[in-house]
Amino acid sequence: MLNFIQQAYKGENEWWRYLLALFLIFVGWQVIGIIPLVAVAISKAGSIDEFARAAEDAFSGLGINSNLYLLVMILTFVFGLIGATHAVKEIHLRPIKTVVTSRNKIDWSRILFAFGLWFIISLATLLFDYSMNPENYIWNFKPVPFVILTLVSFLFMPFQTSFEELLFRGYFMQGLGIWFKNAAIPLVVTSIIFGLLHGFNPEYDKLGPMIMVYYIGTGFLFGITTLMDDGTELALGMHASNNIVASLFVTMNWTVFQTEALFIDTSEPSIGLEMFLPVFIIYPLVIFIFSKKYGWSSWRLKLIGN
């Protein structure tokens, strides 16, 4: 069976196809995809000047309902995902499954297991912090907004995370892999770019460059599991779980997710143990669990081999 990176050889890989595909993905994501967001912002803005000022601050000052704002933000990724699937099928002339997995079919049990494992770990981490610092949390349960938030998160958030995973751990990793003829360069490059792009999040403004340890480390976690498992299923499950937990359970006024979550964290943003604990303790533990459950082997070949 071909390994995950070699799935790209099932299609056409001339350089111009990648340029055309990236253009199509960009149009779906950042041109067509932002139309619903812009439409909502225009309806809330009293004038063109107010709209322009709000655009500089990601429309956060327009008083848009948080659930509606989350939905229209996710829709940008939905159209990006549509663009990516068309690029793979129509430009590279290969099945979309090839950017998801090297298995004969997508293994949904892997997605669900990774989702559940990450969900448990995330909740355990949150409960531990709550038990240690209860004064930092305010109970924020509002039944109707929370039910709507739950529906939006579970129905639409996986589109956002799937777009990111299939773009970075699927399309980019495979493209770089067949260009450089090894696994190490795509693993490193996609993990770093994944982390750097999160530098546009407001968390970077509050915490500074040290937060890149977390973002880039997360990119390496998803990249390692994809290469070792010959598919993105585990990364898809973890990423979706991570963002759903972030939207449902805790919100802060300085993070990318501003939602009607169950708790509001009022603590001051800072770089502490909680920033490094996941990368150096939890992530290796997760990789160990996956390796035992799925019988991973040939680590050197899959991670740095040609």
C-alpha positions as CSV (number, residue, x, y, z in Angstrom):
1,M,0.0,0.0,0.0
2,L,1.3,3.5,-0.9
3,N,2.1,5.6,2.2
4,F,0.2,8.8,2.8
5,I,2.6,11.2,0.9
6,Q,2.8,8.9,-2.1
7,Q,-1.0,9.2,-2.5
8,A,-0.2,12.4,-4.5
9,Y,1.2,10.2,-7.3
10,K,-2.3,9.0,-8.0
11,G,-2.9,12.4,-9.7
12,E,-1.2,15.0,-11.8
13,N,1.5,17.2,-10.1
14,E,2.9,19.7,-12.6
15,W,3.9,23.0,-10.9
16,W,1.1,25.0,-12.6
17,R,-1.5,22.8,-11.2
18,Y,-0.5,23.8,-7.7
19,L,-0.6,27.5,-8.5
20,L,-4.0,27.1,-10.1
21,A,-5.3,25.0,-7.2
22,L,-4.0,27.5,-4.6
23,F,-5.7,30.3,-6.5
24,L,-9.0,28.4,-6.5
25,I,-8.7,27.6,-2.7
26,F,-7.9,31.3,-2.0
27,V,-11.0,32.5,-4.0
28,G,-13.2,30.0,-2.2
29,W,-11.8,30.9,1.3
30,Q,-11.1,34.6,1.2
31,V,-13.3,35.9,-1.6
32,I,-16.5,34.0,-1.9
33,G,-16.3,32.8,1.7
34,I,-16.3,36.2,3.3
35,I,-19.4,37.4,1.5
36,P,-21.8,36.2,4.3
37,L,-19.5,37.9,6.9
38,V,-19.4,41.1,5.0
39,A,-23.2,41.1,4.4
40,V,-23.8,40.7,8.1
41,A,-21.3,43.4,8.9
42,I,-22.9,45.8,6.4
43,S,-26.3,45.2,7.9
44,K,-25.0,46.2,11.3
45,A,-22.8,49.2,10.3
46,G,-24.5,52.5,10.2
47,S,-22.2,53.9,7.5
48,I,-19.4,53.0,5.2
49,D,-17.0,54.7,7.5
50,E,-18.2,52.6,10.5
51,F,-17.9,49.5,8.4
52,A,-14.3,50.3,7.4
53,R,-13.4,51.0,11.0
54,A,-15.0,47.8,12.2
55,A,-13.2,45.8,9.4
56,E,-9.9,46.8,10.9
57,D,-10.9,45.1,14.2
58,A,-12.5,42.0,12.5
59,F,-16.0,43.5,12.9
60,S,-15.9,42.9,16.6
61,G,-17.2,46.4,17.4
62,L,-20.5,46.1,15.5
63,G,-22.4,44.1,18.1
64,I,-23.0,41.1,16.0
65,N,-24.6,38.2,17.8
66,S,-21.7,35.9,18.9
67,N,-23.4,32.7,17.5
68,L,-24.1,34.4,14.2
69,Y,-20.6,35.8,14.0
70,L,-19.1,32.3,14.7
71,L,-21.3,30.8,12.0
72,V,-20.3,33.3,9.3
73,M,-16.7,33.0,10.3
74,I,-16.9,29.3,9.9
75,L,-18.6,29.7,6.5
76,T,-15.3,31.2,5.1
77,F,-13.7,27.8,5.8
78,V,-16.6,25.9,4.3
79,F,-16.1,27.6,1.0
80,G,-12.3,27.1,1.3
81,L,-13.0,23.4,1.8
82,I,-15.2,23.4,-1.3
83,G,-12.4,25.1,-3.3
84,A,-9.9,22.6,-2.0
85,T,-12.0,19.5,-2.9
86,H,-12.6,20.9,-6.4
87,A,-8.8,21.7,-6.8
88,V,-7.9,18.1,-5.9
89,K,-10.6,16.5,-8.1
90,E,-10.6,18.8,-11.1
91,I,-7.0,20.2,-11.3
92,H,-4.9,17.3,-9.9
93,L,-7.3,14.7,-11.2
94,R,-7.3,12.5,-8.2
95,P,-10.0,11.4,-5.6
96,I,-10.5,13.6,-2.6
97,K,-9.9,10.6,-0.4
98,T,-6.2,10.6,-1.3
99,V,-5.7,13.8,0.7
100,V,-7.5,12.3,3.6
101,T,-6.1,8.8,4.0
102,S,-4.0,6.1,2.3
103,R,-6.5,3.5,3.4
104,N,-9.1,2.0,1.0
105,K,-11.8,4.2,2.7
106,I,-11.9,6.9,5.4
107,D,-11.6,5.3,8.9
108,W,-14.4,7.1,10.8
109,S,-13.6,5.0,14.0
110,R,-10.2,6.7,14.1
111,I,-11.7,10.1,13.8
112,L,-14.2,9.4,16.6
113,F,-11.5,7.8,18.9
114,A,-9.2,10.8,18.5
115,F,-12.1,13.2,19.0
116,G,-13.1,11.4,22.2
117,L,-9.6,11.2,23.6
118,W,-8.9,14.8,23.0
119,F,-12.3,15.8,24.4
120,I,-11.5,14.0,27.6
121,I,-8.0,15.4,27.9
122,S,-9.2,19.0,27.2
123,L,-12.0,18.7,29.8
124,A,-9.7,17.2,32.4
125,T,-7.2,20.0,31.8
126,L,-10.0,22.6,32.2
127,L,-11.4,21.0,35.4
128,F,-7.9,20.8,36.9
129,D,-7.3,24.5,36.3
130,Y,-10.8,25.4,37.6
131,S,-10.1,23.4,40.8
132,M,-6.8,25.2,41.3
133,N,-8.1,28.7,40.3
134,P,-11.9,28.9,40.7
135,E,-11.7,32.7,41.2
136,N,-10.7,33.1,37.6
137,Y,-14.0,31.6,36.2
138,I,-17.5,33.1,36.0
139,W,-20.5,30.8,35.3
140,N,-22.0,32.0,32.0
141,F,-24.7,29.5,31.2
142,K,-27.5,31.0,29.0
143,P,-29.8,28.2,27.9
144,V,-31.0,29.3,24.4
145,P,-27.7,30.9,23.2
146,F,-25.8,27.8,24.5
147,V,-28.0,25.4,22.7
148,I,-27.5,27.4,19.5
149,L,-23.8,27.5,20.1
150,T,-23.7,23.7,20.6
151,L,-25.5,23.2,17.3
152,V,-23.2,25.6,15.4
153,S,-20.1,24.1,17.0
154,F,-20.9,20.4,16.3
155,L,-22.5,20.9,12.9
156,F,-20.1,23.5,11.4
157,M,-16.9,23.6,13.3
158,P,-15.6,20.3,11.8
159,F,-15.7,22.1,8.4
160,Q,-13.3,24.7,9.6
161,T,-10.9,22.2,11.2
162,S,-11.2,19.8,8.3
163,F,-10.2,22.6,5.9
164,E,-7.1,23.3,7.9
165,E,-6.1,19.7,8.3
166,L,-6.7,18.7,4.6
167,L,-4.9,21.8,3.4
168,F,-1.8,21.5,5.7
169,R,-1.5,17.8,6.6
170,G,-3.1,16.6,3.3
171,Y,-2.5,18.8,0.3
172,F,0.6,20.8,1.4
173,M,2.3,17.8,3.1
174,Q,1.9,15.6,0.1
175,G,2.9,18.3,-2.4
176,L,6.1,19.1,-0.5
177,G,6.8,15.4,0.0
178,I,6.8,14.5,-3.7
179,W,8.8,17.7,-4.5
180,F,11.5,17.1,-1.9
181,K,11.3,13.3,-2.0
182,N,11.3,12.9,1.8
183,A,9.0,13.2,4.8
184,A,11.0,15.4,7.1
185,I,10.8,18.7,5.1
186,P,7.0,18.6,4.6
187,L,6.6,17.8,8.3
188,V,8.7,20.7,9.5
189,V,7.5,23.2,6.9
190,T,3.8,22.5,7.3
191,S,4.1,22.6,11.1
192,I,5.9,25.9,11.1
193,I,3.6,27.6,8.6
194,F,0.5,26.2,10.5
195,G,1.9,27.8,13.6
196,L,2.8,31.1,12.0
197,L,-0.6,31.6,10.4
198,H,-2.1,31.5,13.9
199,G,0.0,34.5,14.6
200,F,-2.9,36.5,13.2
201,N,-5.0,35.4,16.1
202,P,-5.5,37.9,18.9
203,E,-3.8,35.6,21.3
204,Y,-0.5,36.4,19.7
205,D,-1.0,40.1,20.4
206,K,-1.6,39.3,24.1
207,L,1.0,36.6,24.7
208,G,3.7,37.4,22.2
209,P,6.0,35.1,20.1
210,M,6.3,32.5,22.9
211,I,2.8,31.3,22.1
212,M,4.3,29.9,18.8
213,V,5.8,27.1,20.9
214,Y,2.2,25.9,21.4
215,Y,0.9,26.6,17.9
216,I,3.9,25.1,16.1
217,G,4.0,22.2,18.6
218,T,0.4,21.5,17.8
219,G,1.3,21.5,14.1
220,F,4.0,18.9,14.8
221,L,1.5,16.7,16.7
222,F,-1.0,16.7,13.9
223,G,1.8,16.2,11.3
224,I,3.5,13.3,13.2
225,T,0.2,11.5,13.7
226,T,-0.7,11.9,10.0
227,L,2.6,10.5,8.8
228,M,2.8,7.6,11.3
229,D,-0.9,6.7,10.8
230,D,-0.8,7.1,7.0
231,G,-3.8,9.4,7.1
232,T,-5.3,12.5,8.5
233,E,-8.2,10.8,10.5
234,L,-6.5,11.2,13.9
235,A,-5.6,14.8,13.2
236,L,-9.1,15.5,12.0
237,G,-10.6,14.2,15.2
238,M,-8.3,16.0,17.5
239,H,-8.5,19.3,15.8
240,A,-12.3,19.3,15.7
241,S,-12.5,18.3,19.3
242,N,-10.0,21.0,20.4
243,N,-12.0,23.8,18.7
244,I,-15.4,22.6,19.8
245,V,-14.2,22.4,23.4
246,A,-12.7,25.9,23.1
247,S,-16.0,27.3,21.8
248,L,-18.4,25.5,24.2
249,F,-16.7,25.5,27.6
250,V,-14.5,28.6,28.1
251,T,-14.3,32.0,26.5
252,M,-12.0,34.9,27.2
253,N,-12.3,38.5,25.9
254,W,-8.8,38.3,24.2
255,T,-9.1,35.0,22.3
256,V,-10.1,34.2,18.7
257,F,-13.3,32.4,20.0
258,Q,-15.8,34.9,21.5
259,T,-18.7,32.7,22.4
260,E,-21.5,32.2,24.9
261,A,-19.5,29.4,26.5
262,L,-20.3,27.9,29.9
263,F,-17.5,29.8,31.6
264,I,-15.7,33.1,31.2
265,D,-12.1,33.1,32.1
266,T,-11.2,36.4,33.7
267,S,-7.5,35.7,34.3
268,E,-4.9,38.0,32.8
269,P,-3.2,36.5,29.8
270,S,0.3,35.2,30.6
271,I,2.9,32.7,29.4
272,G,3.0,30.0,32.1
273,L,3.2,26.2,32.6
274,E,-0.1,25.7,30.8
275,M,1.5,26.9,27.6
276,F,4.3,24.3,27.7
277,L,2.6,21.4,29.5
278,P,0.6,20.3,26.4
279,V,3.5,20.4,24.0
280,F,6.1,18.6,26.1
281,I,3.9,16.3,28.3
282,I,0.4,15.8,26.8
283,Y,1.3,15.6,23.1
284,P,3.9,12.9,23.6
285,L,1.4,11.0,25.7
286,V,-1.2,11.2,23.0
287,I,1.3,10.0,20.4
288,F,2.2,7.1,22.7
289,I,-1.5,6.1,23.1
290,F,-2.0,6.2,19.3
291,S,1.2,4.2,18.6
292,K,0.1,1.4,21.0
293,K,-3.5,1.3,19.8
294,Y,-2.7,1.3,16.1
295,G,0.6,-0.5,16.2
296,W,2.9,2.1,14.6
297,S,6.3,1.1,13.4
298,S,9.1,2.3,11.1
299,W,9.2,5.7,12.8
300,R,12.5,6.8,11.2
301,L,11.3,5.8,7.7
302,K,7.9,7.5,8.0
303,L,9.1,10.7,9.7
304,I,12.4,11.5,8.0
305,G,12.8,8.8,5.3
306,N,12.9,9.3,1.6
